[in-house]
Amino acid sequence: MTKTKDKKRENVSIASEIDRLEERRERCHDNLDRAEFKSRRAKLSEEERQELENEMAIINERVQKLDKELAVLRGENRRNMVLSVALLTISALFYYMFFYNEDDT
């Protein structure tokens, strides 16, 4: 099953993967906000409060994991952008060398 997910992700662009992870991160933050609101407003027993704190800890771990994945993807996206700009610059240089220098002779 993991290999299937990896193959599906290979066919997805980095930008869409970043968007997907940002949406998941935003949902986690919403869940965390709801849990914090519930812990402040509701009268909870000690057991319920402990369960809620455990849930909040799990959500925080997920957010940290998503942040790390986003940092990696953004770095890869940045590297791809630099590579694209370099290729565009080289192409423009070759275009100038072959077509504009031809007119000078």
N, C-alpha and C positions, 0 to 999 in steps of 0.2 A: 504494500500500500504506500509506503514511503517513496518507493521508486516512481510510482505513478504520479504522486504529487510533485516530485522533482522534475519529471518530464513535462508535466503541465506548466510548471513555473518556467521551464526553459523556453517555452513558446510565448511567454508573456514579456512585454517590454519592461525595462527597469522603471520607467515612469509610472506605468500602471501598477506595478508591484508596490512602488512607494505610496501611491494613492490608496491601494488596498490596505497596506499596513497602517497608514495614517487614519483611515476610517476605523480600523480595529482598535487603534490606540484611543481614538476619540470615544468609542463606545465604552472602553475600559474606564476612561476618566468619568464618563457619565455614571457608570455603575458605582464607581468609587464615591462620587459626589452623593448619590442616592444613599449609599451605605452610611456615609458620614452624617448626612442629614437625619437618617433614621436613628443613628446612635445618639445624636444630640436631642432629638425631639421625643422619641418614644421612651416609655418607662419599660426598661428591659430587665429581665432577671439576670443574674450573674452568668448563667449558662448561655443565655441568648446573646448577651454582650460579648462573651468569649467567642462564640460562633461568628458573630459579626466582625470582630477583630481579626479572626483567622481568615475570613473571606476577604477583608480589606488587605491583609498581608499577601494573599494569593494574587489579588488584582494588582497590587503594587509590583509584585515580581513579574507579572505579565507585562506591565507597562515598561519596566526596565528592560526586559527582553526585547520588546518591540522597539524601544529606543535604540538598542544596540544594533538590531537588524536594519533599522532606518539609517543609522550612521554608516553602516557598511554599504548599503544600497546607494546612498547619496554620494559616498566616495567613489563608487564605481561609475555612477552617473556623471560625476565631475570629470573622471578620467576619460570617459567616452567623449565628453564634450570637448576636452582639450585635444584629443586625437582627431575629432572631426574638424576642429578649427585648423589644426596643423595640416591635415590633408587638403582642406580648402585653400590654405595659403600656398602650399606646394603646387596645387593645380593652377592657381592664378599666376604663380611665378612661371610655370612652364608655358601657359597660354601666352603670357606677355613675351617670353623669350622667343617662341616659335612664330607668332603671328605679327607682333609689332616690330621685331628685329628684321623680319623678312622684308618689310616695306622700306627699310633704310638702305638696302643694297641695290 
